[in-house]
């Protein structure tokens, strides 16, 4: 296929990998990015943003800039967003303005500058807790944990009788359970995309991303992906901080697979109108992942700090049911996790990072957002 793809937030981690994937497939690529300090500390375009990609520096909330960026575009991938569950709970206006109002501005400008298809990045965070079975074998979509306390004996959800629940892979049909402002923002982005696109003849698809990792993550951003946060700590000789007991389970998917998923969502005839989970289909504990990363980086001597506290908005278990993306789009993650970590460690060896995780924790604790 061919055409010009506008990637909002395209100078970010996923956007740079996607730019390369789309250029390889014969597309022209235009990037709109505000290059905010939290993601781009020096304010300059990343060195690995492909030179073939046209860069427009601007905010997605600026209608004139968005209209300019849309000229001549045939497709849009909407990645622009403030990212971080914890930070969203005290920088509410900033997150809601960028994520929800920014999406609204984009949708308004698409009315006069329609494209064939828009693909919007959503998040597994909209699920809150993942899907569970109770001891009777019944599915539980609204698992909760009640009041959390320091170093409690069990962090896992229980049913009304106090019986433990068993986590299972979470499919797209699970009802949302929005437990943070960021999750709310992503759900609004998702719904707004589908609501606004169809009346104006635009095809729409949303991808709910699970935990994306790989080279190019913003290492000095303490609200980014957990592996990048762990890496920044290890690079500075500090122990990764793991909240609760480290046994919470997640799905980690390599950025190369995610870039390919977006490209498939732009092209596949069955994608329009759909919302799809994008993950590896494998679950791992956060503690296990921390240990594997330390080993890949040659930092085995640094043991993780188990904090024994929970953050407001955090959930216990949520990992990806990949069935719908596989059966509808033909998409499956290909990157082996061990090889992916080795790939990440190789990139990290040439990087520097300012460790800001401690300051981020202090900010959360000062606002009563760590239990």
ChimeraX attribute file (.defattr): number of C-alpha atoms within 10 A of each C-alpha:
attribute: neighborCount
match mode: 1-to-1
recipient: residues
	/A:1	8
	/A:2	13
	/A:3	15
	/A:4	20
	/A:5	27
	/A:6	29
	/A:7	31
	/A:8	28
	/A:9	25
	/A:10	28
	/A:11	32
	/A:12	27
	/A:13	21
	/A:14	22
	/A:15	24
	/A:16	22
	/A:17	24
	/A:18	26
	/A:19	27
	/A:20	20
	/A:21	17
	/A:22	23
	/A:23	17
	/A:24	10
	/A:25	12
	/A:26	12
	/A:27	19
	/A:28	19
	/A:29	24
	/A:30	23
	/A:31	26
	/A:32	26
	/A:33	22
	/A:34	22
	/A:35	21
	/A:36	15
	/A:37	11
	/A:38	15
	/A:39	22
	/A:40	18
	/A:41	13
	/A:42	11
	/A:43	12
	/A:44	11
	/A:45	15
	/A:46	15
	/A:47	8
	/A:48	11
	/A:49	20
	/A:50	16
	/A:51	9
	/A:52	12
	/A:53	22
	/A:54	15
	/A:55	20
	/A:56	18
	/A:57	16
	/A:58	20
	/A:59	20
	/A:60	27
	/A:61	19
	/A:62	12
	/A:63	18
	/A:64	14
	/A:65	17
	/A:66	25
	/A:67	17
	/A:68	14
	/A:69	25
	/A:70	25
	/A:71	14
	/A:72	15
	/A:73	20
	/A:74	19
	/A:75	25
	/A:76	26
	/A:77	25
	/A:78	24
	/A:79	23
	/A:80	24
	/A:81	24
	/A:82	23
	/A:83	20
	/A:84	18
	/A:85	21
	/A:86	23
	/A:87	21
	/A:88	22
	/A:89	19
	/A:90	15
	/A:91	11
	/A:92	14
	/A:93	12
	/A:94	14
	/A:95	23
	/A:96	21
	/A:97	16
	/A:98	19
	/A:99	24
	/A:100	22
	/A:101	18
	/A:102	21
	/A:103	27
	/A:104	21
	/A:105	18
	/A:106	24
	/A:107	21
	/A:108	15
	/A:109	19
	/A:110	21
	/A:111	15
	/A:112	11
	/A:113	19
	/A:114	23
	/A:115	23
	/A:116	15
	/A:117	23
	/A:118	27
	/A:119	28
	/A:120	29
	/A:121	19
	/A:122	28
	/A:123	22
	/A:124	26
	/A:125	27
	/A:126	25
	/A:127	25
	/A:128	24
	/A:129	28
	/A:130	30
	/A:131	25
	/A:132	24
	/A:133	17
	/A:134	16
	/A:135	13
	/A:136	7
	/A:137	10
	/A:138	10
	/A:139	16
	/A:140	18
	/A:141	19
	/A:142	16
	/A:143	24
	/A:144	17
	/A:145	14
	/A:146	8
	/A:147	6
	/A:148	16
	/A:149	15
	/A:150	13
	/A:151	15
	/A:152	11
	/A:153	9
	/A:154	13
	/A:155	21
	/A:156	17
	/A:157	21
	/A:158	19
	/A:159	16
	/A:160	8
	/A:161	6
	/A:162	8
	/A:163	11
	/A:164	16
	/A:165	21
	/A:166	17
	/A:167	22
	/A:168	17
	/A:169	19
	/A:170	22
	/A:171	18
	/A:172	19
	/A:173	10
	/A:174	14
	/A:175	14
	/A:176	19
	/A:177	18
	/A:178	18
	/A:179	19
	/A:180	21
	/A:181	23
	/A:182	27
	/A:183	25
	/A:184	20
	/A:185	27
	/A:186	26
	/A:187	22
	/A:188	19
	/A:189	24
	/A:190	25
	/A:191	14
	/A:192	16
	/A:193	25
	/A:194	22
	/A:195	14
	/A:196	18
	/A:197	22
	/A:198	14
	/A:199	10
	/A:200	14
	/A:201	13
	/A:202	20
	/A:203	23
	/A:204	25
	/A:205	25
	/A:206	27
	/A:207	23
	/A:208	22
	/A:209	21
	/A:210	25
	/A:211	22
	/A:212	24
	/A:213	24
	/A:214	24
	/A:215	21
	/A:216	19
	/A:217	22
	/A:218	20
	/A:219	27
	/A:220	22
	/A:221	24
	/A:222	26
	/A:223	22
	/A:224	21
	/A:225	20
	/A:226	20
	/A:227	23
	/A:228	26
	/A:229	23
	/A:230	25
	/A:231	27
	/A:232	27
	/A:233	25
	/A:234	24
	/A:235	20
	/A:236	12
	/A:237	13
	/A:238	17
	/A:239	21
	/A:240	26
	/A:241	22
	/A:242	21
	/A:243	19
	/A:244	23
	/A:245	20
	/A:246	21
	/A:247	17
	/A:248	20
	/A:249	21
	/A:250	23
	/A:251	24
	/A:252	28
	/A:253	26
	/A:254	25
	/A:255	25
	/A:256	21
	/A:257	21
	/A:258	25
	/A:259	20
	/A:260	18
	/A:261	25
	/A:262	23
	/A:263	18
	/A:264	15
	/A:265	28
	/A:266	24
	/A:267	16
	/A:268	12
	/A:269	10
	/A:270	12
	/A:271	21
	/A:272	20
	/A:273	16
	/A:274	18
	/A:275	24
	/A:276	25
	/A:277	26
	/A:278	32
	/A:279	29
	/A:280	25
	/A:281	20
	/A:282	16
	/A:283	18
	/A:284	15
	/A:285	15
	/A:286	21
	/A:287	22
	/A:288	13
	/A:289	20
	/A:290	23
	/A:291	18
	/A:292	18
	/A:293	23
	/A:294	23
	/A:295	16
	/A:296	19
	/A:297	19
	/A:298	12
	/A:299	17
	/A:300	14
	/A:301	10
	/A:302	16
	/A:303	16
	/A:304	20
	/A:305	15
	/A:306	16
	/A:307	15
	/A:308	18
	/A:309	18
	/A:310	21
	/A:311	18
	/A:312	17
	/A:313	20
	/A:314	17
	/A:315	22
	/A:316	21
	/A:317	25
	/A:318	24
	/A:319	27
	/A:320	28
	/A:321	22
	/A:322	22
	/A:323	19
	/A:324	17
	/A:325	22
	/A:326	15
	/A:327	10
	/A:328	14
	/A:329	18
	/A:330	13
	/A:331	19
	/A:332	19
	/A:333	19
	/A:334	11
	/A:335	15
	/A:336	12
	/A:337	17
	/A:338	12
	/A:339	12
	/A:340	20
	/A:341	24
	/A:342	18
	/A:343	15
	/A:344	23
	/A:345	21
	/A:346	14
	/A:347	13
	/A:348	21
	/A:349	10
	/A:350	7
	/A:351	12
	/A:352	12
	/A:353	18
	/A:354	14
	/A:355	22
	/A:356	16
	/A:357	19
	/A:358	13
	/A:359	11
	/A:360	16
	/A:361	16
	/A:362	13
	/A:363	16
	/A:364	18
	/A:365	13
	/A:366	10
	/A:367	10
	/A:368	11
	/A:369	18
	/A:370	21
	/A:371	16
